Amino acid sequence: DAKTTQPPSMDCAEGRAANLPCNHSTISGNEYVYWYRQIHSQGPQYIIHGLKNNETNEMASLIITEDRKSSTLILPHATLRDTAVYYCIVRLSHANTGNQFYFGTGTSLTVIP
Amino acid sequence: SAVISQKPSRDICQRGTSLTIQCQVDSQVTMMFWYRQQPGQSLTLIATANQGSEATYESGFVIDKFPISRPNLTFSTLTVSNMSPEDSSIYLCSVVAMDSGYTFGSGTRLTVV
């Protein structure tokens, strides 16, 4: 069952930061927050994940609140190619425990020229 | 990360027939999963493909309709049986590798007429 809540859609001007929120108020202490995105007609693509601390990689930054009940994905300089559906997922991180991803409805981000 | 080859990429099938979708991975992976994405919807987990044993199905999905094989650590098939137009969806394979997390295939776009 999906354990996250996201706004259904957002717009962002090209070149500006896109801030995508996610609520996960029932997250447990050993569950990670993952972000994936799906560009039209493609399979989901991994973006970033984190447990407690804020994380940054070449694609994005992930800000997790201190109580871990919500997080924000930040695309620092959105481009038209970032137009996609963004999924926030919470799950255990261990690869061999069989804990599958359960997708919520995601946020459809449209980057506007 | 693991590279997934999913075949066919798309197909148009007659109702009442069956289609087998293949998922080939370029390295041994711990877990393999099958998802369905109906038009305009998010991803729904169908089942976990277990190597050498019967697949584990999610609620609402049954083996008679979606038989799954996983003969080794790099290959799995999903069959959509006795198809109806309601089975028109994108079917995606996902894998977990010990050193690279979750990766998704590009999907199989199925249209049943």
Interface residues (C-beta under 8 A of the other chain):
Chain A: A2 Y34 Y36 S41 Q42 G43 P44 Q45 Y46 H49 V85 Y87 A95 N96 G98 Q100 F101 Y102 F103 G104 T105 G106
Chain B: S1 I4 T30 M31 F33 Y35 S42 L43 T44 L45 T48 T56 L92 S94 V96 A97 M98 G101 Y102 T103 F104 G105 S106 G107 R109
